[in-house]
Amino acid sequence: MLSLQPRRGVLALALCAVTVSPAGTAADMPKLELNGSVEGGKAIAMDRSKGNCIACHMIPGGESPGAIGPALVAMQTRYPSKEALAVQIWDPTVKNPEAVMPPFGKHEILTDQEFADVVEYIWSL
């Protein structure tokens, strides 16, 4: 008869590693002031050459949205805090290692101010 005791230990260790990993990765986002400009964030999100959120996401009022990512609506019901949303935009691979969304903060696609503005705008949706 096989003993399940060693497997339980391995499972517990694996679950602990999964629980700890995302928090460690999220720590890579520096402490930023997240009080940006909704108007500035909207401009970046709709700009096809800079933020370009509209290329993959349906955004209320946006023209020719993409359908790769989820619709950006009811964001305050989908994220527990603005900081949690910021972590997702900073590096979406924290939650999903196979995410196709570029890590806008981690790869410095946006400046700190542009990042704060986009977070403020998306949080307002």
Backbone torsions as a table, in degrees:
resi	resn	phi	psi	omega
1	MET	NA	137.6	179.7
2	LEU	-82.5	143.6	177.1
3	SER	-93.2	134.4	178.1
4	LEU	-88.9	-8.8	-175.8
5	GLN	-57.2	-50.3	-179.8
6	PRO	-62.7	-35.6	-179.7
7	ARG	-66.2	-36.8	178.2
8	ARG	-61.7	-40.4	178.7
9	GLY	-63.9	-41.2	178.8
10	VAL	-66.5	-42.4	178.5
11	LEU	-61.8	-44.2	179.3
12	ALA	-61.6	-42.1	178.5
13	LEU	-64.2	-42.8	179.6
14	ALA	-63.5	-43.4	179.0
15	LEU	-64.1	-38.5	177.9
16	CYS	-63.3	-42.8	180.0
17	ALA	-63.6	-40.9	179.3
18	VAL	-65.6	-38.1	-179.2
19	THR	-69.2	-37.6	-176.1
20	VAL	-80.2	-35.2	-174.0
21	SER	-56.5	-52.7	-177.8
22	PRO	-59.6	-37.5	179.9
23	ALA	-63.6	-38.8	178.5
24	GLY	-64.6	-40.7	-179.8
25	THR	-69.9	-40.5	179.7
26	ALA	-62.7	-26.4	179.6
27	ALA	-65.6	-15.5	178.2
28	ASP	-67.7	-19.0	177.3
29	MET	-77.0	121.6	180.0
30	PRO	-67.5	161.1	176.3
31	LYS	-70.1	114.4	-178.7
32	LEU	-120.5	151.2	172.2
33	GLU	-76.9	115.9	-174.5
34	LEU	-98.7	23.2	176.6
35	ASN	-96.5	76.2	-178.6
36	GLY	-91.8	-167.9	-179.1
37	SER	-102.7	123.4	177.5
38	VAL	-59.8	-44.7	-178.6
39	GLU	-64.1	-43.7	178.1
40	GLY	-63.6	-41.0	178.8
41	GLY	-64.9	-39.6	178.3
42	LYS	-63.0	-43.3	179.2
43	ALA	-59.2	-42.5	180.0
44	ILE	-69.5	-42.7	-179.2
45	ALA	-62.5	-33.6	-178.5
46	MET	-91.2	-12.2	-178.1
47	ASP	-73.6	117.3	-176.8
48	ARG	-69.2	-11.6	-179.0
49	SER	-109.4	-7.6	-177.2
50	LYS	-117.8	-91.0	-178.9
51	GLY	-72.8	-48.7	174.5
52	ASN	55.6	35.9	177.1
53	CYS	-59.2	-34.7	-176.9
54	ILE	-62.9	-21.9	180.0
55	ALA	-64.9	-28.0	-176.8
56	CYS	-118.4	-18.9	-174.0
57	HIS	-120.9	143.2	168.7
58	MET	-77.7	126.1	178.5
59	ILE	-125.4	130.4	179.5
60	PRO	-51.5	127.9	179.2
61	GLY	84.2	-4.3	-179.4
62	GLY	-82.8	147.0	179.8
63	GLU	-97.5	137.2	177.9
64	SER	52.7	56.8	-179.6
65	PRO	-73.1	157.2	174.3
66	GLY	-88.0	175.0	-178.8
67	ALA	-130.5	20.1	180.0
68	ILE	-75.3	-45.0	-178.6
69	GLY	-100.0	171.5	179.1
70	PRO	-69.1	155.9	175.6
71	ALA	-63.2	138.7	179.7
72	LEU	-92.5	80.8	179.1
73	VAL	-138.7	154.3	176.9
74	ALA	51.5	42.7	-173.9
75	MET	-64.4	-34.3	-178.4
76	GLN	-72.6	-14.1	173.5
77	THR	-92.5	-16.6	-178.5
78	ARG	-94.9	-21.8	179.6
79	TYR	-124.4	136.6	-176.9
80	PRO	-70.0	-19.7	-179.1
81	SER	-158.5	163.1	175.4
82	LYS	-63.0	-33.8	178.8
83	GLU	-64.3	-39.2	178.1
84	ALA	-64.5	-40.0	175.5
85	LEU	-63.9	-42.2	179.9
86	ALA	-60.7	-41.3	178.3
87	VAL	-61.0	-41.1	179.7
88	GLN	-62.8	-42.6	-179.9
89	ILE	-73.9	-36.8	179.7
90	TRP	-58.7	-48.7	-179.5
91	ASP	-155.3	93.1	-177.7
92	PRO	-64.1	-15.9	179.6
93	THR	-72.8	-8.6	175.2
94	VAL	-61.2	-46.9	179.7
95	LYS	-84.5	-34.5	-175.9
96	ASN	-139.3	101.3	-178.1
97	PRO	-57.8	-18.8	-179.6
98	GLU	-102.5	17.0	-179.7
99	ALA	-60.6	141.2	177.9
100	VAL	-92.7	-12.6	178.3
101	MET	-68.9	130.7	179.3
102	PRO	-68.1	145.9	176.0
103	PRO	-76.1	91.4	-172.3
104	PHE	-59.8	-35.3	179.1
105	GLY	-87.2	-50.8	-176.5
106	LYS	-56.2	-39.0	-179.5
107	HIS	-94.4	10.0	177.1
108	GLU	54.6	39.0	176.2
109	ILE	-70.0	-34.6	177.8
110	LEU	-116.1	150.0	172.4
111	THR	-70.6	168.1	177.6
112	ASP	-58.4	-40.7	179.5
113	GLN	-67.8	-45.0	178.2
114	GLU	-61.2	-41.4	178.3
115	PHE	-60.2	-48.5	179.3
116	ALA	-60.7	-38.8	179.4
117	ASP	-65.7	-44.9	179.6
118	VAL	-63.2	-44.5	178.2
119	VAL	-59.2	-44.9	179.9
120	GLU	-60.5	-44.2	-179.7
121	TYR	-65.6	-50.3	-178.2
122	ILE	-62.4	-39.1	178.2
123	TRP	-62.3	-30.1	-178.1
124	SER	-77.1	-13.5	-176.6
125	LEU	-77.7	NA	NA
